[in-house]
């Protein structure tokens, strides 16, 4: 008998009929000889509705109360799913975060899981029941309800799977799996049969919305196989697993894009030790994450000695658009303090990335990427790389063109998913 964790997102439990469909899937898995644990999100749109009510009451609601409100969406979905399983002739019991004892830190609205006590889940399974666990939530050491941030039900599912030693974690969603790129932009996008944890982690961090980043991190740490598949189809989806030699045969696995980028440029700062450290130290103190960074030297201004020049540089970096409003007030002041000539901002940018394990062993991938973009007349404003990823910052008006050109240029639409 296999131990299986199944997670169903908001669209999968978005109506009574869809909850009944989930119940049938869970029972089919149990009747096939599996012990089944189900993790559910709130019904589609419910979390936004609940948080909207909070904002009607208070302009800036307290985070603790926000979590208490938001967690009720998953509570309702879990109880309804358990009832639906019972109505189909099965046995099920709903469990909330504090009942399972998903212990988190005290960071309301974005808590991180510390430990999970799987005892109650195991005892539920031993009675022949399907355990239906409310996703997205836990409890801190003081007994307060906490939530794990948007997409947190994915994290709940993988963490529970790791805690109880499940053989696999199925992530049911409204798409058929992980695709080589966004099918709504590129009709030639193909479903990928298998992808490594590392590639999936990069794609998730670069804008792909299929899996929440922390869920992939946990799966990779505890070696939990993930199966991303559609809740509206019986077709196989995408397996996210450890890497092997077959996965390295392909240089590029997928193309991702992220429109949530804003560019900040400090023009003409002194090019000397300590200046850049001061800039990014000040940003870090504000708890703002920086993505791409470029420093380009230039000569600007005349020093006190006649005929001599002082070397200056332009320092460019990107932050999320949400963080840009937090950056502007103090970066202007910081710019004046370090003698920058001006500070420029640009929100009309997009980060386009290619990802693939094969980049480790295939030379010329970066040159090919830059050549593809150049052929389409797309100027690159910034570049960042990792061992299996190359990202380019370009003007947002070129988003669709860049994605399609890179996807087709690397032949991702030609073969079946690996």
ZAFISE-76608 format. One record per residue (C-alpha): x, y, z. Coordinates in pm, 1 decimal, decimal comma. Layout:
<atoms>
<atom <X; Y; Z>>
...
</atoms>
This chain:
<atoms>
<atom <0,0; 0,0; 0,0>>
<atom <144,1; 335,7; -110,6>>
<atom <114,7; 658,5; 83,4>>
<atom <0,3; 938,9; -144,8>>
<atom <-51,5; 1311,7; -86,6>>
<atom <-286,0; 1493,0; -326,4>>
<atom <-315,0; 1871,3; -333,8>>
<atom <-606,0; 2052,6; -500,5>>
<atom <-589,3; 2425,4; -574,4>>
<atom <-860,6; 2687,7; -562,0>>
<atom <-991,3; 2629,8; -913,4>>
<atom <-1010,7; 2254,7; -846,5>>
<atom <-1242,5; 2315,9; -548,5>>
<atom <-1402,0; 2629,7; -692,9>>
<atom <-1761,5; 2500,2; -683,9>>
<atom <-1969,2; 2223,4; -526,8>>
<atom <-1952,5; 2022,2; -849,4>>
<atom <-1574,9; 2053,7; -860,4>>
<atom <-1547,0; 1948,8; -496,2>>
<atom <-1749,6; 1640,3; -582,9>>
<atom <-1505,2; 1570,7; -865,7>>
<atom <-1216,1; 1600,3; -618,6>>
<atom <-1390,5; 1356,2; -385,6>>
<atom <-1422,1; 1101,1; -666,7>>
<atom <-1052,4; 1136,8; -750,7>>
<atom <-949,8; 1086,6; -389,2>>
<atom <-1167,0; 777,7; -354,2>>
<atom <-1035,0; 634,8; -682,2>>
<atom <-679,8; 672,1; -549,5>>
<atom <-775,4; 504,1; -221,4>>
<atom <-956,7; 217,1; -397,1>>
<atom <-648,0; 164,8; -610,2>>
<atom <-469,5; 61,9; -291,5>>
<atom <-326,4; 390,2; -163,3>>
<atom <-348,9; 562,2; 171,0>>
<atom <-457,2; 913,5; 74,6>>
<atom <-393,4; 1250,6; 235,3>>
<atom <-559,4; 1546,3; 65,2>>
<atom <-449,2; 1909,6; 97,5>>
<atom <-697,6; 2172,7; -21,8>>
<atom <-679,4; 2543,1; -94,2>>
<atom <-969,0; 2781,5; -38,4>>
<atom <-1233,6; 2790,6; -308,8>>
<atom <-1130,2; 3011,1; -600,8>>
<atom <-1168,4; 3381,3; -514,9>>
<atom <-1254,3; 3316,6; -148,8>>
<atom <-926,9; 3440,3; 0,9>>
<atom <-953,7; 3768,5; -190,3>>
<atom <-1313,4; 3808,0; -72,0>>
<atom <-1218,8; 3750,7; 290,2>>
<atom <-922,3; 3987,6; 281,5>>
<atom <-1140,7; 4244,7; 105,9>>
<atom <-1377,9; 4237,2; 402,0>>
<atom <-1086,3; 4301,2; 636,9>>
<atom <-980,1; 4605,2; 434,7>>
<atom <-1336,1; 4740,3; 448,4>>
<atom <-1311,5; 4736,4; 826,2>>
<atom <-954,9; 4864,5; 862,7>>
<atom <-735,3; 5045,9; 611,3>>
<atom <-428,7; 4856,9; 738,7>>
<atom <-558,7; 4543,7; 914,8>>
<atom <-343,6; 4380,0; 1181,4>>
<atom <-154,6; 4084,9; 1033,0>>
<atom <-258,1; 3843,8; 1310,8>>
<atom <-627,1; 3904,0; 1246,2>>
<atom <-573,2; 3885,7; 870,5>>
<atom <-437,3; 3533,1; 914,6>>
<atom <-729,3; 3433,3; 1136,9>>
<atom <-967,3; 3552,3; 866,2>>
<atom <-782,8; 3412,1; 564,4>>
<atom <-741,2; 3064,6; 718,0>>
<atom <-1118,2; 3013,7; 725,9>>
<atom <-1124,6; 2975,4; 347,4>>
<atom <-924,5; 2652,3; 365,4>>
<atom <-1123,7; 2539,5; 669,3>>
<atom <-1446,7; 2555,2; 468,2>>
<atom <-1291,3; 2382,3; 166,1>>
<atom <-1151,2; 2098,5; 381,3>>
<atom <-1482,9; 2032,9; 555,7>>
<atom <-1677,8; 2043,2; 227,7>>
<atom <-1431,1; 1801,5; 66,1>>
<atom <-1460,6; 1560,2; 359,1>>
<atom <-1839,9; 1576,6; 332,8>>
<atom <-1822,4; 1514,6; -42,0>>
<atom <-1606,6; 1203,4; 11,7>>
<atom <-1856,3; 1078,4; 269,7>>
<atom <-2144,8; 1145,6; 29,9>>
<atom <-1966,3; 925,5; -228,4>>
<atom <-1957,3; 637,6; 17,0>>
<atom <-1608,5; 692,4; 156,8>>
<atom <-1472,9; 782,4; 499,0>>
<atom <-1292,6; 1110,6; 553,9>>
<atom <-1199,8; 1356,8; 826,5>>
<atom <-1100,6; 1721,3; 788,5>>
<atom <-801,0; 1849,0; 984,2>>
<atom <-689,5; 2208,7; 1034,1>>
<atom <-335,6; 2335,1; 1072,8>>
<atom <-348,2; 2345,9; 1451,9>>
<atom <-502,7; 1996,8; 1469,1>>
<atom <-227,5; 1843,6; 1257,6>>
<atom <10,9; 2065,6; 1449,3>>
<atom <186,7; 2236,0; 1161,6>>
<atom <415,9; 2451,4; 1373,4>>
<atom <541,8; 2771,1; 1212,1>>
<atom <732,6; 3079,9; 1313,6>>
<atom <536,1; 3390,5; 1411,1>>
<atom <566,5; 3582,3; 1081,4>>
<atom <197,2; 3642,0; 1014,7>>
<atom <87,2; 3631,2; 647,0>>
<atom <422,2; 3478,8; 542,6>>
<atom <504,9; 3218,3; 807,1>>
<atom <758,4; 2941,7; 751,7>>
<atom <702,8; 2583,9; 865,5>>
<atom <927,7; 2461,2; 1146,9>>
<atom <790,4; 2114,0; 1221,0>>
<atom <491,8; 1894,3; 1138,1>>
<atom <352,1; 1630,2; 1374,5>>
<atom <208,8; 1361,9; 1146,9>>
<atom <57,8; 1156,0; 1432,4>>
<atom <-302,4; 1266,2; 1376,9>>
<atom <-277,2; 1214,8; 1001,4>>
<atom <-138,6; 864,5; 1049,3>>
<atom <-410,5; 768,3; 1300,5>>
<atom <-674,6; 896,0; 1058,9>>
<atom <-532,0; 678,8; 781,6>>
<atom <-515,4; 376,3; 1012,3>>
<atom <-893,5; 403,2; 1057,8>>
<atom <-934,9; 371,8; 682,9>>
<atom <-1025,5; 739,5; 644,6>>
<atom <-897,1; 991,2; 393,7>>
<atom <-728,1; 1278,5; 580,2>>
<atom <-835,5; 1613,2; 434,1>>
<atom <-592,8; 1878,4; 557,1>>
<atom <-651,1; 2253,0; 522,4>>
<atom <-358,9; 2397,8; 330,8>>
<atom <-192,5; 2738,3; 362,4>>
<atom <-207,0; 2746,5; 741,9>>
<atom <-33,2; 2650,1; 1060,9>>
<atom <2,1; 2766,2; 1418,8>>
<atom <284,7; 2939,6; 1601,6>>
<atom <428,1; 2855,5; 1944,9>>
<atom <169,9; 3083,2; 2109,7>>
<atom <-122,0; 2901,6; 1948,0>>
<atom <-200,3; 3180,9; 1701,3>>
<atom <-314,1; 3085,7; 1350,9>>
<atom <-59,3; 3169,7; 1082,5>>
<atom <-66,7; 3151,9; 703,2>>
<atom <217,2; 3066,7; 465,9>>
<atom <168,5; 3334,0; 198,7>>
<atom <8,6; 3308,4; -143,9>>
<atom <55,4; 2964,5; -293,9>>
<atom <114,8; 2828,6; 54,3>>
<atom <-104,9; 2521,9; 1,7>>
<atom <163,7; 2382,3; -230,8>>
<atom <411,5; 2425,9; 53,5>>
<atom <171,9; 2260,2; 298,8>>
<atom <127,6; 1960,1; 69,2>>
<atom <498,0; 1897,5; 8,0>>
<atom <588,1; 1953,8; 373,4>>
<atom <320,4; 1707,3; 486,6>>
<atom <439,3; 1456,4; 224,5>>
<atom <794,0; 1486,6; 359,0>>
<atom <681,6; 1461,4; 721,2>>
<atom <480,3; 1138,7; 676,3>>
<atom <716,6; 979,3; 422,0>>
<atom <474,7; 980,8; 126,9>>
<atom <585,4; 808,5; -192,4>>
<atom <471,4; 1102,5; -405,1>>
<atom <288,2; 1433,9; -389,9>>
<atom <38,7; 1505,6; -667,0>>
<atom <-27,8; 1874,1; -730,8>>
<atom <-364,2; 1903,3; -907,0>>
<atom <-424,3; 2233,8; -1080,4>>
<atom <-605,5; 2386,2; -1378,7>>
<atom <-321,1; 2314,6; -1624,1>>
<atom <-198,0; 1981,9; -1758,7>>
<atom <154,5; 2015,5; -1622,2>>
<atom <466,6; 2225,5; -1665,4>>
<atom <510,0; 2364,8; -2016,7>>
<atom <818,4; 2478,7; -2205,3>>
<atom <676,3; 2831,2; -2179,3>>
<atom <345,9; 3010,8; -2129,9>>
<atom <102,5; 2856,2; -2384,6>>
<atom <-106,2; 3174,3; -2388,7>>
<atom <192,0; 3358,6; -2539,8>>
<atom <346,5; 3077,5; -2743,6>>
<atom <101,7; 2830,5; -2904,7>>
<atom <388,2; 2591,3; -2982,1>>
<atom <461,9; 2536,6; -2610,1>>
<atom <487,6; 2168,7; -2513,4>>
<atom <417,4; 1988,6; -2189,2>>
<atom <734,8; 1860,6; -2023,0>>
<atom <714,5; 1498,3; -1906,3>>
<atom <999,2; 1526,7; -1651,7>>
<atom <1192,6; 1818,0; -1509,0>>
<atom <1452,9; 1841,1; -1232,7>>
<atom <1398,8; 2013,8; -899,8>>
<atom <1671,5; 2264,5; -992,4>>
<atom <1508,1; 2357,5; -1322,2>>
<atom <1164,1; 2385,0; -1165,1>>
<atom <1303,2; 2602,6; -887,0>>
<atom <1458,4; 2838,8; -1140,9>>
<atom <1141,8; 2852,9; -1353,1>>
<atom <926,6; 2920,9; -1046,0>>
<atom <1157,5; 3201,2; -931,7>>
<atom <1161,8; 3352,1; -1280,9>>
<atom <787,9; 3393,6; -1323,2>>
<atom <640,7; 3049,2; -1394,9>>
<atom <324,8; 3023,8; -1181,8>>
<atom <270,6; 2646,2; -1175,6>>
<atom <441,7; 2573,9; -841,8>>
<atom <521,0; 2788,5; -540,6>>
<atom <897,4; 2828,5; -491,1>>
<atom <912,4; 2709,9; -131,1>>
<atom <725,8; 2390,1; -218,4>>
<atom <994,3; 2301,8; -472,7>>
<atom <1269,8; 2381,1; -220,5>>
<atom <1116,0; 2142,0; 32,1>>
<atom <1062,3; 1872,2; -231,1>>
<atom <1426,9; 1897,8; -336,3>>
<atom <1555,7; 1895,5; 22,8>>
<atom <1357,3; 1585,3; 120,8>>
<atom <1352,7; 1419,4; -223,3>>
<atom <973,0; 1415,9; -255,8>>
<atom <866,7; 1334,1; -615,5>>
<atom <607,6; 1584,7; -740,0>>
<atom <349,0; 1513,5; -1008,6>>
<atom <191,4; 1831,1; -1149,5>>
<atom <-129,4; 1741,4; -1332,0>>
<atom <-476,5; 1862,6; -1425,7>>
<atom <-770,6; 1803,6; -1193,0>>
<atom <-996,4; 1796,8; -1500,0>>
<atom <-817,3; 1517,9; -1685,6>>
<atom <-675,0; 1173,2; -1621,4>>
<atom <-376,8; 1237,9; -1848,6>>
<atom <-27,0; 1218,4; -1694,2>>
<atom <125,1; 1553,5; -1606,6>>
<atom <483,6; 1657,8; -1533,0>>
<atom <706,6; 1475,6; -1283,7>>
<atom <946,2; 1696,1; -1087,8>>
<atom <1229,9; 1477,2; -960,5>>
<atom <1602,4; 1457,7; -900,6>>
<atom <1828,0; 1511,5; -1198,3>>
<atom <1976,5; 1234,2; -1410,3>>
<atom <2192,8; 1213,6; -1722,7>>
<atom <1890,7; 1212,9; -1956,1>>
<atom <1780,6; 1553,2; -1827,9>>
<atom <2119,9; 1702,4; -1915,8>>
<atom <2096,4; 1604,7; -2282,3>>
<atom <1880,6; 1909,4; -2358,9>>
<atom <2054,6; 2246,8; -2328,4>>
<atom <1737,2; 2450,8; -2266,9>>
<atom <1424,5; 2313,6; -2099,4>>
<atom <1200,8; 2618,7; -2077,6>>
<atom <1153,8; 2991,7; -2123,8>>
<atom <1008,8; 3208,3; -1845,5>>
<atom <924,8; 3575,7; -1811,7>>
<atom <856,1; 3808,3; -1520,0>>
<atom <677,3; 4139,3; -1565,9>>
<atom <710,7; 4226,6; -1198,6>>
<atom <1049,0; 4396,8; -1243,0>>
<atom <1145,6; 4764,4; -1211,5>>
<atom <1485,1; 4911,5; -1297,0>>
<atom <1665,1; 5165,0; -1077,4>>
<atom <1975,9; 5346,3; -1203,9>>
<atom <2209,5; 5562,0; -996,3>>
<atom <2393,2; 5773,8; -1252,3>>
<atom <2748,9; 5898,3; -1195,0>>
<atom <2838,2; 5765,3; -850,1>>
<atom <3202,3; 5763,4; -743,1>>
<atom <3375,3; 5445,1; -860,4>>
<atom <3569,9; 5363,9; -546,5>>
<atom <3569,9; 5093,0; -276,5>>
<atom <3279,4; 5102,0; -33,9>>
<atom <3031,5; 5298,9; -245,7>>
<atom <2845,9; 5000,9; -390,8>>
<atom <2856,8; 4825,6; -53,8>>
<atom <2692,3; 5131,2; 100,9>>
<atom <2418,0; 5137,2; -162,5>>
<atom <2315,5; 4775,8; -124,9>>
<atom <2371,0; 4773,2; 249,9>>
<atom <2113,3; 5051,5; 281,5>>
<atom <1871,6; 4859,4; 59,9>>
<atom <1920,1; 4541,5; 264,0>>
<atom <1843,0; 4730,6; 585,4>>
<atom <1501,8; 4810,8; 436,7>>
<atom <1448,4; 4434,9; 378,7>>
<atom <1421,8; 4486,1; 3,1>>
<atom <1547,9; 4213,4; -227,6>>
<atom <1754,8; 4309,9; -531,8>>
<atom <1772,6; 4095,9; -843,0>>
<atom <1994,5; 4200,8; -1134,7>>
<atom <2291,5; 4431,1; -1071,9>>
<atom <2514,4; 4608,3; -1323,8>>
<atom <2798,9; 4856,4; -1267,4>>
<atom <2926,4; 5030,1; -1577,1>>
<atom <3228,5; 5263,1; -1533,4>>
<atom <3228,6; 5608,6; -1691,5>>
<atom <3423,8; 5933,4; -1659,2>>
<atom <3215,7; 6215,3; -1516,5>>
<atom <3319,9; 6550,2; -1379,8>>
<atom <3650,9; 6717,0; -1313,1>>
<atom <3837,6; 6664,4; -989,1>>
<atom <4000,4; 6937,5; -786,0>>
<atom <4335,9; 6894,1; -960,8>>
<atom <4346,3; 7075,6; -1293,7>>
<atom <4326,6; 6840,1; -1589,9>>
<atom <4248,3; 6536,6; -1375,6>>
<atom <3920,3; 6349,2; -1387,2>>
<atom <3748,2; 6138,1; -1127,5>>
<atom <3619,3; 5799,6; -1228,6>>
<atom <3248,3; 5749,3; -1181,5>>
<atom <3008,5; 5466,0; -1255,5>>
<atom <2641,6; 5403,8; -1324,9>>
<atom <2496,0; 5146,3; -1084,2>>
<atom <2182,3; 4972,8; -1210,8>>
<atom <1970,2; 4716,8; -1028,2>>
<atom <1619,9; 4572,9; -1035,6>>
<atom <1359,0; 4529,5; -763,3>>
<atom <999,1; 4413,5; -772,9>>
<atom <743,9; 4674,0; -875,4>>
<atom <584,1; 4638,2; -532,7>>
<atom <914,9; 4732,2; -368,8>>
<atom <983,9; 5025,6; -600,8>>
<atom <757,5; 5260,2; -403,6>>
<atom <954,5; 5166,3; -89,6>>
<atom <1287,0; 5220,9; -263,7>>
<atom <1220,7; 5565,8; -412,7>>
<atom <1212,3; 5782,9; -97,6>>
<atom <1541,5; 5667,2; 51,5>>
<atom <1728,8; 5595,2; -273,1>>
<atom <1688,2; 5961,6; -374,3>>
<atom <1836,1; 6066,9; -41,3>>
<atom <2109,5; 5805,6; -68,9>>
<atom <2192,0; 5921,3; -420,2>>
<atom <2246,8; 6276,5; -299,4>>
<atom <2461,1; 6152,4; -10,6>>
<atom <2697,8; 5962,1; -240,3>>
<atom <2708,4; 6234,2; -504,9>>
<atom <2508,9; 6063,7; -780,9>>
<atom <2416,9; 6297,5; -1066,5>>
<atom <2061,9; 6161,2; -1084,4>>
<atom <1842,3; 5859,8; -1016,1>>
<atom <1636,0; 5705,4; -1294,6>>
<atom <1349,1; 5457,3; -1278,6>>
<atom <1190,2; 5236,7; -1540,6>>
<atom <888,4; 5011,7; -1481,6>>
<atom <842,7; 4924,6; -1848,8>>
<atom <1079,6; 4627,7; -1837,7>>
<atom <1048,1; 4250,1; -1832,3>>
<atom <1292,1; 3975,3; -1736,8>>
<atom <1307,0; 3696,0; -1995,2>>
<atom <1495,8; 3379,6; -1900,1>>
<atom <1601,4; 3043,4; -2036,0>>
<atom <1655,4; 2746,4; -1802,9>>
<atom <1816,2; 2407,4; -1854,2>>
<atom <2045,7; 2158,7; -1681,6>>
<atom <2219,6; 2107,4; -2014,5>>
<atom <2373,8; 2455,1; -1996,2>>
<atom <2641,1; 2302,5; -1772,9>>
<atom <2775,3; 2095,5; -2059,1>>
<atom <2660,2; 2279,4; -2373,3>>
<atom <2880,1; 2571,8; -2481,0>>
<atom <2746,9; 2873,9; -2666,1>>
<atom <2400,1; 2887,3; -2510,1>>
<atom <2439,2; 3249,3; -2396,2>>
<atom <2574,7; 3358,6; -2734,5>>
<atom <2280,5; 3190,8; -2905,7>>
<atom <2030,3; 3361,1; -2672,8>>
<atom <2183,0; 3704,7; -2731,2>>
<atom <2190,3; 3641,4; -3105,1>>
<atom <1822,5; 3544,5; -3114,5>>
<atom <1723,1; 3863,6; -2932,9>>
<atom <1951,0; 4077,6; -3151,0>>
<atom <1798,8; 3932,1; -3467,5>>
<atom <1457,4; 4051,2; -3346,7>>
<atom <1595,1; 4399,7; -3272,2>>
<atom <1556,2; 4356,4; -2895,9>>
<atom <1811,8; 4547,2; -2688,8>>
<atom <1938,9; 4384,9; -2367,9>>
<atom <1948,9; 4620,6; -2068,3>>
<atom <2087,6; 4380,3; -1807,3>>
<atom <2200,8; 4019,1; -1778,5>>
<atom <2220,3; 3775,1; -1488,7>>
<atom <2322,7; 3410,5; -1491,4>>
<atom <2344,5; 3100,0; -1280,1>>
<atom <2478,0; 2755,6; -1363,4>>
<atom <2149,5; 2656,8; -1533,1>>
<atom <1986,7; 2993,3; -1610,3>>
<atom <2040,2; 3307,0; -1820,9>>
<atom <1813,9; 3609,2; -1772,1>>
<atom <1793,9; 3925,4; -1981,8>>
<atom <1614,9; 4248,0; -1896,3>>
<atom <1440,1; 4397,7; -2199,3>>
<atom <1169,1; 4654,1; -2269,7>>
<atom <827,9; 4516,9; -2172,5>>
<atom <681,9; 4588,3; -2517,7>>
<atom <897,1; 4302,6; -2648,7>>
<atom <769,8; 4041,4; -2398,8>>
<atom <574,8; 3819,0; -2636,4>>
<atom <821,9; 3857,6; -2921,3>>
<atom <1117,3; 3768,3; -2699,3>>
<atom <946,3; 3464,3; -2546,3>>
<atom <834,7; 3324,7; -2882,1>>
<atom <1171,2; 3392,9; -3047,1>>
<atom <1366,9; 3218,5; -2771,4>>
<atom <1123,5; 2929,2; -2750,6>>
<atom <1136,2; 2860,4; -3122,1>>
<atom <1505,5; 2951,1; -3152,7>>
<atom <1600,6; 2674,7; -2909,6>>
<atom <1360,7; 2430,3; -3076,3>>
<atom <1140,3; 2380,3; -2769,9>>
<atom <825,0; 2345,8; -2977,6>>
<atom <960,3; 2082,5; -3211,6>>
<atom <974,7; 1764,9; -3001,9>>
<atom <764,1; 1601,0; -2734,6>>
<atom <832,9; 1680,7; -2370,0>>
<atom <1128,5; 1484,3; -2235,0>>
</atoms>
